[in-house]
Amino acid sequence: MRPMRAAVSLRHSRIGPGLLAGLMLLFAACTPSTPSAAAVVRVLWPQSLAQVIPVNAQSIAVTVRAVGSTAVHDTLTLNKGTTEGRVKAPVGRAVFVARAYDQPDGKGNVLAQASTEQDIVAGQSNEVRLEMTPVVTRVEVTLPKAGLEVGENLTAIATATDASGAEVTATFTWTSSNPAVATVDGSGVVRGVAPGTAQIRATENASGQQGEAGLTVSETIIVIGKVDEGFDADKAAGAVVGGEVTGSDPERKLAQRNSFLVMPPLASPGWGRMSYSRGALERVTGLGAVVDLSPGDIQLPAGLDEGFAVGFFASPAPTNPYANSNALFLGYEGRGLGGYYLGVGGGARPDRVPFRHARRQIVAIANDMGAFFYAVDMQGVPGGAAYPNMRFLGASTGWSGRQMYFGLHNRGSYAHAVVVPRLKIDDSGLRNWWLSAFLAETGTGSGALGTSASTGQRWNLLTGEIARTADGLKAPSSAPARAYASVGSSTPYLLGARVKTGSTPEAVDLLVRVQDANNYHGVRFSAGGVQIYRVSAGGSPQVLAQTGHSLEPGRTHDVTVRLEGNEIQAWLDDKGPLVASDATRGSVKNVGLGFDGAGDSAISRFFAHQREVPIPANLKLEPPDAPKASTPVWADEFSGSGSLPGRSNAGKTWEHVSGDQTFSLASGRARASSTLTDCLLQAVPHGASRVQVESTVVQLSPPGTVAFTGPAVLSGGAGSGPPGSYLVAMQFRDASQGEGSTEVEVRLKPAGGSEYIWRRINMQDTLRNGTSNSTTLWTDGDWVAVWVNSEPILYHPLTSDAQRISVGRVGLYDCSVGYGKNEFENLRIY
């Protein structure tokens, strides 16, 4: 909208002497002594969008007075439709004021106004021009939404109106009543800083009128999974709570289904074709995310170019997440084995956490140094295990660009869908998460580096002087300067720092295994390259490894040093690692920093972090409720002989459910009476809302054969015949992966559907030929848990209504059609 202004012109003209004398006699009694000159006022009323006064103005009142006087010299009222009038102006310096009203005869509300001063000369034609501007009487501030999350942005809108309610163009000054909670810039862009409330205020610059809107900033917490039933609804692709689905596949799409993110197999495998993305984040925002994965969520891919990636990426749908990413990947190692890898910048994978069949929680934490990644092994009984320490894989420093996208990305041609049962995103308390390191130093400020770091352990000066400056820590002179902290940790650790260089970079050292001023290891980053060195007994540094990667003038570099056993590893941005192996002083854990030589370099954002640390409390996903009971309520140990159907034991009678053969008893075991030509299923009635059923299976299959046997949970009741649905957990040997490889396969037959493989967990060499292993199957109709012996290998939701199981019977299942045989030692119900 263009500014609405009124142009009022006043023009003087010559008057005949006779007429002037008469007028002076006529008004002598009421006119001031100041001589006057007549003026003509002409008004251009609004005719188009190029209006010069508010379109709804009905009259304009003009007053004239001499400068320095409060007495009105003359007035003039022009009603709409009248374009010309006369006014008397005092000779000399005069003030002209015009106001536009929303009613005739100069009454009502003022819509616009103008004033100006001008010299009026008697006997001459004088033109006076006033530029009218709207009068703002109200400012309203609106927000797209009344709340936003920490780190999120929104744009506030301010609207100025006149007395009639018509919008007028205006400029504003923006302020926040609580900048610690929310900030606002000059354009009205509001950013959430911390949980709390604030008023976002706009002040109209001409009138001073103000308007404001309340805003609530909340923690960023998004949970998908059974822990929050509020999300328990099917949602099409693109409607995932807390994020957006990017990419597409012509046949299958990612969806949120019954509280869980489901990634079906791709018709044409490719990164970016099926993704979950949280949206753009500034690196300085800080974000923590945890993904809870159960065994079988990911069927191991066929090659290293396929897999599952979790973390921070350069785009919401990366075509190559290995490039320019800070992420964990599930990769493939052959023979059914896999591992999590840390992706650093250009795709290097310097660290690995084995992926077997244990339940995992992947934790990714981003901050202004890059991103931190953890793989958390959820060992122990589901629902009863304490959270172990996280394994700190590292800080990826090779990030190019300020923005990152948290996401889950899948590329695989394997048959199983990737299902993420629980995802939690939380940035409360994580915006400066690097401060949770056992030593962290901002470096900024003034004065000498004292004994206290920004957080964590205290500093100890070894030699020289180090000062805090606006850019970070610096050495005031070219003399060597060193400081260290006694961390007292027995675990490996990682150092990181941000180095700002001037026109002549000064060498910067990160120190490890610091014993004293004469005995330590260091990694030197300089204009001449990167060196890993050792100082012993005060002698000259002994270079253990070096590379030509160097500090560049006028740059900001991220440097990282990591200890792993006897190895010292170093990165300069995304270049590295430079590796040196040295066991000297391997038990000493003290760390530090330093400067050496002339030049201009500053260290900011220094941290030293243990490789294993407790998971942040606000990122914990409480263990699911699947307690493994220890005392059976019913059991059949298969003593005696004969066929299983018709056998009664402790009030339950075995029934034949399906199959052409039967189970026969001998020597305390049950086995199929002959080579199977059809899957065999026999059961006892047991109606319950939840059930835990266990059977001990003896692996009798010779090498190179497959036998599918295990306990089952069925729908229906006594005498109901074939079940409408059932769930079975089976042991078998996978000959395709060699003698040492066995698996547990969970099969599901939904009501009205066909049996299919629901989850498959690779047990490697756990289930050996000729051994006995118990398989325990637990379900409450919504979730499924499986144990092999005492080891939990699966806890996972049934991800659609069609998969729900109504418990009516439990029994034994053998589907070793055309393969070898296994035997059951018992069936126990808990």
C-alpha positions in Angstrom: 0.0 0.0 0.0 1.4 3.4 -1.0 1.6 6.2 1.6 -1.7 8.2 1.6 -0.8 11.9 1.5 -2.9 15.0 0.9 -1.5 17.8 -1.1 -3.0 21.1 -0.1 -1.9 24.2 -2.1 -2.4 27.8 -0.9 -1.9 30.5 -3.6 -1.9 34.3 -3.0 -3.2 36.8 -5.6 -3.4 40.5 -6.0 -6.6 42.3 -4.7 -7.9 45.7 -5.9 -7.3 48.6 -3.5 -11.0 49.5 -3.2 -12.1 46.1 -2.3 -9.2 45.7 0.1 -10.1 48.9 2.0 -13.7 47.7 2.4 -12.7 44.4 3.7 -10.4 46.0 6.2 -13.2 48.3 7.5 -15.6 45.4 7.7 -13.3 43.1 9.7 -11.4 45.7 11.7 -13.1 44.8 14.9 -12.2 41.1 14.8 -8.9 40.7 13.0 -5.5 40.8 14.6 -3.1 43.6 14.0 -0.8 41.4 12.0 -1.2 42.2 8.3 -2.7 39.5 6.2 -2.6 38.3 2.6 -5.5 36.3 1.1 -4.7 32.8 -0.1 -6.5 30.3 -2.3 -6.7 26.7 -1.1 -7.3 24.0 -3.7 -7.8 20.3 -2.8 -7.3 17.2 -4.9 -9.8 14.7 -3.5 -9.0 10.9 -4.1 -9.9 9.8 -7.6 -7.8 6.6 -8.0 -5.2 4.4 -6.3 -2.8 7.4 -6.6 -4.8 9.1 -3.8 -3.3 12.1 -2.0 -5.6 12.0 1.0 -7.5 9.0 2.7 -10.2 7.9 0.4 -12.8 7.9 3.2 -12.1 11.5 4.2 -15.2 13.8 4.1 -13.6 17.1 4.9 -10.4 19.0 5.4 -9.9 21.8 8.0 -7.1 24.2 7.5 -5.8 26.6 10.3 -3.3 29.3 9.9 -1.3 31.1 12.6 1.8 33.2 12.9 5.0 31.4 14.1 5.4 31.9 17.8 1.7 32.6 18.3 -0.9 30.3 19.6 -3.8 32.4 18.3 -5.5 31.1 15.2 -5.3 33.7 12.4 -7.9 32.1 10.1 -9.6 28.8 9.4 -11.0 27.1 6.3 -13.2 24.0 6.0 -13.5 22.2 2.7 -16.1 19.5 2.4 -15.7 16.6 0.0 -16.7 17.8 -3.5 -15.5 21.4 -2.8 -12.1 21.9 -4.4 -11.3 25.5 -3.6 -11.4 28.0 -0.8 -9.8 31.1 0.6 -7.8 31.7 3.8 -6.1 34.7 5.3 -2.4 34.1 6.1 -0.4 36.4 8.4 2.4 38.3 6.6 5.7 37.0 7.7 6.5 33.5 9.0 3.3 31.5 9.2 2.3 28.0 10.3 -0.3 26.1 8.2 -2.0 23.0 9.6 -4.4 20.8 7.7 -6.4 17.8 9.0 -8.6 15.4 7.1 -11.8 14.2 8.9 -14.1 11.2 8.4 -17.2 13.5 8.7 -18.2 16.7 7.0 -17.5 20.2 8.4 -14.3 19.2 10.0 -15.9 16.9 12.5 -15.3 13.3 13.6 -12.0 11.4 13.6 -8.7 12.7 12.2 -7.5 10.5 9.4 -4.5 12.4 8.1 -2.7 15.6 8.9 0.1 17.9 7.7 1.8 21.1 8.8 4.5 23.4 7.4 6.0 26.8 8.0 6.6 29.3 5.2 7.3 33.0 4.7 4.3 35.0 3.5 5.2 38.2 1.6 2.5 40.9 1.2 1.6 41.8 -2.3 3.1 38.7 -3.8 1.7 35.4 -4.9 2.8 32.8 -2.4 2.3 29.0 -2.7 2.2 26.8 0.3 2.2 23.1 0.0 1.4 20.6 2.7 2.1 16.9 2.3 -0.5 15.0 4.4 0.3 11.7 6.0 -2.2 9.3 7.7 -2.7 9.5 11.4 -2.1 6.0 13.0 -4.4 5.4 15.9 -3.9 1.6 16.4 -1.1 -1.0 15.8 -1.9 -4.7 15.7 0.7 -7.4 15.9 -0.2 -10.9 14.6 1.8 -14.1 14.7 1.4 -17.1 12.4 1.0 -19.2 15.6 1.0 -18.4 19.3 3.9 -20.8 20.1 7.1 -22.0 18.6 9.9 -24.3 19.6 13.3 -23.4 20.7 15.5 -22.7 17.6 12.4 -22.2 15.4 11.7 -19.0 13.5 8.5 -17.2 12.6 7.7 -13.8 11.1 5.5 -11.3 13.0 3.3 -9.0 11.1 2.4 -5.4 12.3 -0.6 -3.5 10.8 -1.2 0.2 11.4 -4.7 1.6 11.0 -6.3 5.1 11.2 -9.3 6.1 13.2 -11.7 4.7 10.6 -10.0 1.3 10.7 -8.4 1.7 7.3 -5.0 0.3 7.0 -2.1 2.7 6.4 1.5 2.2 5.4 3.9 2.6 8.3 7.3 1.6 9.5 8.0 -0.1 12.9 10.6 -0.7 15.5 10.5 -4.3 16.8 11.3 -5.3 20.4 10.9 -8.3 22.6 9.8 -8.1 26.3 12.0 -11.1 27.1 15.0 -11.5 24.7 16.2 -14.5 26.8 13.1 -16.4 25.6 12.5 -14.9 22.2 14.4 -12.4 20.0 13.1 -10.3 17.2 15.0 -8.5 14.5 14.3 -5.3 12.6 12.2 -7.2 10.0 10.0 -8.9 12.6 11.6 -12.3 12.4 11.1 -14.0 15.8 13.4 -16.8 17.0 12.8 -19.0 20.0 15.7 -19.0 22.4 14.6 -20.8 25.6 11.3 -22.1 27.0 9.1 -19.3 28.4 6.8 -16.5 27.4 7.5 -13.1 25.7 5.6 -10.2 24.2 6.6 -9.3 20.7 6.1 -5.5 20.3 5.9 -3.2 17.3 6.2 0.6 17.7 5.0 2.8 14.8 7.8 5.2 14.2 5.8 8.3 13.4 3.0 8.2 16.0 4.7 6.0 18.7 1.6 3.8 18.8 2.3 0.3 19.9 0.9 -3.2 19.5 2.0 -6.5 20.8 1.3 -10.2 20.7 2.1 -12.9 23.3 4.3 -15.8 22.4 5.1 -19.1 24.2 8.4 -20.8 23.4 8.5 -24.5 24.2 11.0 -27.2 24.3 11.4 -29.1 21.0 10.2 -32.6 21.9 8.7 -34.9 19.4 8.0 -38.5 20.3 6.7 -41.1 17.9 5.9 -44.4 19.4 3.9 -46.2 22.0 5.2 -43.9 24.7 2.8 -41.2 23.3 -0.5 -42.6 22.2 -1.5 -39.2 20.9 0.2 -40.1 17.6 -1.6 -43.4 17.3 -3.2 -42.9 13.9 -2.5 -43.8 10.3 -1.1 -40.9 8.4 -0.3 -40.7 4.8 3.1 -40.0 3.4 3.9 -36.3 4.0 1.9 -36.1 7.2 4.4 -37.4 9.7 4.2 -35.6 13.0 7.1 -33.2 13.7 8.6 -33.4 10.3 8.0 -34.0 6.6 8.4 -36.9 4.3 10.6 -36.2 1.4 11.3 -38.2 -1.7 9.0 -40.7 -3.2 8.8 -44.1 -4.8 6.3 -45.0 -7.5 5.1 -48.1 -5.6 5.7 -47.6 -1.9 5.8 -44.5 0.3 7.0 -43.7 3.8 4.1 -43.3 6.3 3.4 -42.9 9.9 1.4 -45.9 10.8 0.0 -46.6 14.3 2.6 -44.4 16.0 5.6 -45.7 14.0 7.5 -44.5 11.0 7.4 -47.3 8.4 9.8 -47.4 5.4 8.7 -50.1 3.0 11.1 -51.7 0.6 11.8 -49.5 -2.4 10.8 -50.5 -5.9 14.0 -48.9 -7.2 16.6 -48.5 -4.4 18.1 -45.1 -4.2 19.0 -42.5 -1.5 16.5 -39.7 -1.2 13.6 -41.7 -2.6 12.2 -42.4 0.9 13.1 -40.1 3.8 12.0 -38.5 7.0 13.3 -35.0 7.4 12.9 -32.6 10.3 13.6 -29.5 8.3 16.5 -27.0 8.2 18.4 -26.2 11.4 21.1 -23.7 12.0 24.2 -25.5 13.4 24.3 -23.2 16.4 20.8 -24.2 17.4 21.7 -27.5 18.9 19.4 -30.5 18.7 19.3 -33.9 20.3 17.6 -36.9 18.6 17.3 -40.5 19.5 16.1 -43.3 17.3 15.1 -46.6 19.0 15.7 -49.6 16.8 14.9 -53.2 17.5 16.5 -56.2 15.8 14.8 -56.9 12.6 13.9 -53.2 12.0 16.6 -53.3 9.4 17.4 -56.4 7.4 21.1 -56.2 6.6 21.7 -54.7 3.1 23.3 -56.6 0.3 26.2 -54.1 -0.1 27.9 -51.1 1.2 26.1 -48.8 -1.2 22.8 -49.7 0.6 21.8 -49.2 4.2 20.1 -47.0 6.7 21.3 -43.5 7.7 20.4 -41.5 10.8 21.8 -38.1 11.6 22.3 -34.7 10.0 22.5 -34.1 6.2 23.1 -31.4 3.7 19.5 -31.6 2.3 16.2 -33.0 3.3 16.5 -35.8 0.7 20.1 -36.4 0.0 21.0 -38.4 -3.1 24.3 -39.4 -1.4 24.1 -39.1 2.4 27.7 -40.2 2.6 28.8 -36.8 1.2 28.8 -33.7 3.4 27.0 -35.4 6.2 27.2 -36.0 9.9 25.5 -39.3 10.2 25.5 -42.9 11.4 25.1 -45.6 8.8 24.2 -49.2 9.1 26.5 -50.9 6.6 27.3 -54.5 5.6 30.4 -56.5 6.3 29.6 -59.9 4.7 28.3 -63.2 6.2 25.3 -61.4 7.6 27.3 -59.0 9.7 27.0 -55.3 9.8 28.1 -52.2 11.7 27.3 -48.6 12.4 29.7 -46.2 10.9 30.3 -42.5 11.6 30.1 -40.5 8.4 32.5 -37.5 8.4 32.2 -34.8 5.8 33.2 -36.5 2.6 32.0 -39.9 3.7 34.9 -41.4 5.7 34.0 -44.1 8.2 36.7 -44.1 10.8 34.8 -45.8 13.6 32.5 -48.7 13.8 30.1 -50.2 16.4 29.1 -53.8 15.6 25.5 -54.3 14.7 24.5 -57.8 15.6 21.0 -58.4 16.9 21.1 -56.3 20.1 18.6 -53.6 20.5 20.0 -50.1 19.8 19.3 -46.5 20.5 21.0 -44.2 18.1 21.6 -40.7 19.6 22.6 -37.8 17.5 23.4 -34.4 19.0 24.2 -31.3 16.9 25.9 -28.2 18.1 28.0 -25.4 16.7 31.1 -27.6 16.5 29.4 -30.1 14.2 27.5 -33.2 15.3 28.1 -35.8 18.0 26.9 -39.4 17.5 26.3 -42.3 19.7 25.1 -45.8 19.4 23.5 -47.0 22.6 23.3 -50.8 23.1 20.1 -51.5 25.0 21.2 -54.7 26.6 19.3 -56.7 29.2 15.7 -57.6 29.5 13.4 -55.1 27.9 11.7 -53.1 30.5 14.3 -54.0 33.2 17.6 -52.9 31.8 19.3 -49.7 33.1 20.6 -47.4 30.4 24.2 -48.0 29.7 26.7 -45.4 28.8 26.6 -44.0 25.3 29.5 -44.7 23.0 30.8 -41.3 21.8 31.8 -41.9 18.1 33.0 -38.4 17.5 32.5 -34.8 16.4 32.2 -34.5 12.7 34.1 -31.4 11.7 33.9 -31.5 8.0 30.6 -29.8 7.6 30.3 -27.2 4.9 27.5 -24.8 5.4 25.5 -23.5 8.3 22.3 -25.5 7.8 21.7 -29.2 8.4 18.7 -31.4 8.2 18.0 -34.1 10.8 16.6 -37.1 9.0 16.2 -40.9 8.6 17.1 -42.2 5.1 16.9 -45.6 3.6 18.2 -47.3 0.6 17.8 -51.0 0.3 16.6 -53.8 -2.0 16.1 -56.2 0.9 12.7 -57.5 1.7 12.1 -56.1 5.2 10.7 -52.7 5.8 12.6 -50.3 8.0 10.3 -49.5 11.0 11.3 -46.8 13.5 9.1 -47.5 16.5 10.3 -44.5 18.5 11.9 -41.2 17.6 12.4 -38.4 20.0 13.7 -35.0 19.2 14.6 -32.6 22.0 16.7 -29.4 22.1 15.9 -28.4 25.7 19.2 -28.0 27.3 21.1 -29.1 24.3 21.6 -25.8 22.5 25.0 -25.6 24.1 25.4 -29.2 24.7 29.2 -29.1 24.2 29.3 -27.5 27.6 28.4 -30.9 29.1 31.9 -32.1 28.2 34.1 -32.7 31.2 36.1 -29.7 30.0 34.8 -26.9 27.8 36.2 -23.4 27.2 34.6 -20.7 25.2 37.9 -18.8 25.1 36.1 -15.4 24.8 36.4 -12.6 27.3 39.3 -10.7 28.7 42.2 -11.2 31.0 44.6 -14.1 31.5 43.4 -17.7 31.4 42.7 -18.5 35.0 42.2 -21.7 36.9 38.6 -22.2 35.9 37.3 -23.3 32.5 33.9 -22.3 31.2 32.7 -25.6 32.6 34.2 -28.8 33.9 37.7 -29.3 35.2 40.1 -26.5 36.2 43.0 -25.2 34.0 46.7 -25.6 35.0 49.3 -23.5 33.3 52.4 -25.4 32.2 54.3 -22.6 30.6 53.9 -19.1 29.2 50.7 -17.1 29.2 47.3 -17.5 27.5 44.7 -14.8 27.5 41.0 -14.6 26.7 40.1 -12.2 23.9 37.0 -11.4 21.9 38.1 -13.9 19.3 39.1 -16.6 21.8 42.2 -17.8 23.6 45.5 -16.3 22.3 49.1 -16.2 23.3 50.2 -12.6 24.0 53.8 -13.4 22.9 55.6 -15.7 20.5 56.9 -17.7 23.5 55.5 -21.2 23.9 52.3 -21.3 26.0 50.7 -24.5 27.4 47.8 -25.3 29.7 46.2 -28.6 30.7 43.4 -30.0 32.7 43.5 -33.1 34.9 40.4 -35.0 33.7 41.0 -38.2 35.6 39.1 -40.4 33.2 39.9 -44.0 32.5 38.0 -44.0 29.2 39.2 -42.8 25.8 38.3 -39.3 24.9 38.1 -36.7 22.1 39.3 -33.1 21.9 37.9 -30.5 19.6 38.5 -26.8 19.0 37.6 -24.0 16.6 40.7 -22.1 15.4 40.4 -18.6 13.9 43.5 -17.5 12.0 44.7 -14.0 11.1 46.9 -13.0 8.2 49.8 -15.1 9.6 48.5 -18.3 11.3 50.2 -19.2 14.6 50.7 -22.9 15.4 48.0 -24.3 17.7 48.5 -27.5 19.7 46.0 -29.8 21.3 47.7 -31.8 24.0 47.0 -35.4 25.3 48.6 -37.7 27.9 49.9 -34.6 29.7 52.1 -35.7 32.6 53.9 -32.4 33.2 55.6 -29.5 31.3 58.3 -31.9 30.1 56.2 -35.0 29.2 53.2 -35.0 26.9 51.9 -35.8 23.5 50.6 -33.1 21.1 49.0 -32.5 17.8 50.2 -29.3 16.1 48.1 -27.5 13.5 50.1 -24.9 11.7 50.6 -23.2 8.4 53.2 -25.9 7.7 50.9 -28.9 8.2 49.6 -31.2 10.9 52.0 -33.1 13.2 51.5 -35.7 15.9 54.5 -35.5 18.3 55.8 -36.7 21.7 57.8 -34.7 24.2 59.7 -36.8 26.8 62.0 -35.6 29.6 62.0 -32.1 28.3 63.7 -33.1 25.1 62.9 -31.9 21.6 59.5 -33.0 20.1 59.7 -36.3 18.3 57.4 -36.3 15.3 55.3 -39.5 15.1 53.3 -38.6 12.0 52.7 -35.6 9.8 50.8 -34.3 6.8 50.7 -31.3 4.6 47.2 -30.2 5.5 47.7 -26.7 6.9 46.0 -23.7 8.6 45.1 -21.1 6.1 45.2 -17.3 6.7 41.9 -15.6 7.5 40.0 -18.8 8.1 38.0 -20.6 10.7 39.0 -24.2 11.1 37.5 -27.1 13.1 40.2 -29.4 14.5 39.7 -32.8 16.2 41.9 -35.1 18.1 40.8 -38.6 19.2 42.5 -41.3 21.3 41.6 -44.9 20.7 43.9 -47.4 22.5 47.4 -46.6 21.6 46.3 -44.6 18.6 46.2 -40.8 18.3 44.0 -39.6 15.4 43.8 -36.0 14.1 41.5 -34.1 11.7 41.8 -30.7 10.2 38.3 -29.8 9.1 37.4 -32.8 6.9 41.0 -33.8 6.1 42.2 -36.9 7.9 42.6 -38.8 10.0 46.3 -38.5 10.5 47.1 -41.5 12.7 50.1 -42.3 15.0 50.5 -45.3 17.3 52.4 -44.8 20.5 51.9 -46.5 23.9 54.0 -44.1 25.9 52.1 -42.7 28.9 49.0 -44.6 27.7 47.5 -44.5 31.2 47.8 -40.7 31.5 44.5 -39.0 30.6 45.2 -35.3 31.1 44.5 -33.0 28.1 45.3 -29.4 27.2 46.0 -26.8 24.5 48.8 -24.4 23.6 50.4 -22.0 21.1 53.8 -21.9 19.6 55.6 -19.3 17.5 54.8 -15.9 16.0 51.5 -15.2 14.3 47.8 -14.7 15.0 45.6 -17.6 15.9 42.8 -17.9 18.4 41.1 -21.0 20.0 37.4 -20.9 20.7 34.9 -23.6 21.5 37.5 -26.0 23.0 36.2 -29.1 24.5 37.4 -32.4 25.8 34.9 -35.2 26.0 34.9 -38.8 27.2 34.2 -41.5 24.6 31.6 -43.0 26.9 29.2 -40.8 28.8 25.7 -41.1 30.3 22.9 -40.4 27.9 21.3 -37.0 28.5 18.3 -37.4 30.8 16.0 -35.4 28.5 16.8 -37.7 25.6 16.1 -41.0 27.3 13.3 -43.1 26.0 11.9 -45.0 28.9 12.2 -48.8 28.4 9.1 -50.4 27.1 7.0 -52.6 29.3 7.8 -56.2 28.4 8.9 -57.9 31.6 10.0 -61.4 31.3 8.3 -63.5 33.9 10.3 -66.3 35.6 7.6 -68.6 37.0 5.4 -70.5 34.6 1.7 -70.8 35.3 1.4 -73.9 33.2 4.0 -76.3 31.6 4.2 -79.5 29.7 7.7 -81.2 29.9 6.6 -83.9 27.4 7.1 -87.0 29.6 5.6 -90.2 28.4 4.8 -91.3 24.9 2.2 -91.2 22.2 0.8 -88.4 20.1 0.5 -84.9 21.4 -3.2 -84.3 20.3 -5.6 -85.4 23.0 -2.9 -85.3 25.7 -4.2 -83.6 28.9 -1.9 -81.9 31.3 -2.8 -79.7 34.3 -6.2 -78.8 33.0 -5.3 -78.2 29.3 -5.8 -80.6 26.4 -3.7 -80.5 23.3 -5.5 -80.1 19.9 -4.4 -80.5 16.4 -4.7 -77.2 14.6 -3.2 -77.7 11.1 -0.9 -79.9 9.1 -0.8 -83.5 7.8 1.4 -85.0 10.4 1.4 -84.9 14.2 3.9 -84.4 17.1 4.9 -87.7 18.8 6.5 -88.0 22.3 9.6 -90.0 23.1 12.4 -89.6 25.6 11.0 -86.3 27.0 10.8 -84.6 23.6 8.2 -83.9 21.0 9.0 -84.1 17.3 7.1 -84.5 14.0 6.1 -88.1 13.4 7.6 -88.1 9.9 9.2 -85.9 7.4 6.9 -82.9 7.0 4.9 -82.2 3.8 3.1 -79.3 5.4 3.6 -76.9 8.3 2.5 -78.5 11.6 0.7 -76.6 14.3 -0.7 -78.0 17.6 -1.8 -76.0 20.6 -3.6 -75.8 24.0 -6.3 -73.2 24.8 -5.1 -70.1 26.7 -7.1 -66.9 26.6 -5.4 -63.8 27.9 -4.7 -60.2 27.2 -1.0 -60.9 27.2 1.0 -64.1 27.2 4.6 -65.3 27.5 5.2 -68.7 26.0 8.6 -70.6 26.0 9.9 -73.7 24.3 13.3 -75.3 24.4 14.3 -76.4 20.9 17.0 -79.0 20.2 18.8 -78.2 16.9 19.2 -81.5 15.1 19.5 -80.3 11.6 22.8 -81.3 10.0 24.9 -78.5 8.5 23.6 -77.1 5.3 19.9 -77.7 6.1 17.2 -75.5 7.5 14.6 -76.3 10.2 11.9 -73.9 11.2 10.6 -74.6 14.7 9.4 -72.6 17.7 6.6 -71.5 20.0 3.4 -70.0 18.6 0.6 -67.7 19.8 -2.8 -68.3 18.1 -6.2 -66.7 18.0 -9.3 -68.7 18.7 -10.1 -71.1 21.6 -10.7 -74.7 22.3 -12.0 -76.6 19.3 -11.9 -73.5 17.0 -9.8 -75.2 14.3 -7.4 -73.2 12.1 -6.6 -69.9 13.6 -7.6 -66.6 12.0 -4.2 -65.2 13.0 -1.1 -66.4 14.7 2.5 -65.4 15.6 5.4 -67.7 15.8 9.1 -67.3 16.7 11.3 -69.9 15.0 14.9 -71.0 15.1 16.5 -72.1 11.9 19.9 -72.4 10.3 20.6 -70.3 7.2 22.8 -72.4 4.9 23.4 -69.4 2.6 25.4 -67.7 5.3 27.6 -70.7 6.3 27.7 -73.2 9.1 28.3 -70.5 11.7 25.1 -68.6 11.0 21.6 -69.2 12.5 18.6 -66.9 12.7 15.4 -66.4 14.6 12.5 -65.6 12.3 9.2 -64.2 13.5 6.3 -65.0 11.2 2.9 -63.5 11.3 -0.4 -64.5 9.8 -2.8 -61.6 10.1 -6.6 -62.2 10.1 -7.7 -62.7 6.5 -4.2 -62.7 5.2 -1.3 -65.1 4.5 1.7 -66.0 6.6 4.8 -63.9 6.0 8.1 -63.1 7.6 7.6 -60.2 10.0 11.1 -60.0 11.5 14.3 -61.8 11.0 17.2 -61.6 13.5 20.7 -62.9 12.7 22.1 -64.9 15.6 25.4 -65.6 13.9 26.9 -68.6 15.7 24.5 -68.7 18.8 22.3 -71.6 17.7 24.8 -74.4 17.0 23.9 -77.8 15.6 23.2 -80.3 18.4 22.6 -77.7 21.1 19.4 -76.8 23.1 18.2 -73.2 23.2 15.0 -71.8 24.6 12.9 -69.4 22.6 10.5 -67.2 24.5 7.7 -65.3 22.7 5.8 -62.5 24.5 2.9 -60.4 23.2 0.1 -58.2 24.5 -1.5 -58.1 21.0 0.2 -54.8 20.2 3.9 -55.4 20.8 6.1 -58.5 20.5 9.1 -59.5 22.5 11.5 -62.5 21.8 14.3 -63.9 23.9 16.8 -66.7 23.0 17.8 -68.3 26.3 18.1 -65.2 28.6 19.1 -62.8 25.8 16.5 -60.3 24.6 16.7 -60.1 20.8 13.5 -58.3 19.9 10.9 -55.9 21.2 8.9 -54.4 18.5 5.3 -53.1 17.8 2.8 -54.6 15.5 2.5 -51.6 13.1 -1.0 -51.9 11.7 -4.4 -52.9 13.0 -4.4 -56.0 10.7 -1.4 -57.3 12.6 -3.0 -57.3 16.0 -3.2 -60.7 17.7 -6.0 -61.8 20.0 -4.6 -64.4 22.3 -6.7 -67.6 22.5 -4.2 -70.5 22.2 -0.5 -71.3 22.5 1.4 -74.1 21.0 4.2 -75.6 18.9 5.0 -74.8 15.2 7.2 -76.8 12.9 7.6 -75.8 9.3 10.7 -77.8 8.3 9.0 -78.9 5.1 11.7 -80.8 3.0 14.4 -80.0 5.5 15.9 -81.5 8.6 14.2 -81.9 12.0 14.3 -80.3 15.4 12.8 -81.4 18.7 10.9 -79.6 21.5 11.8 -80.3 25.1 8.8 -78.5 26.6 6.2 -75.8 26.4 5.7 -73.3 29.2 3.2 -70.5 29.7 4.0 -67.6 32.0 
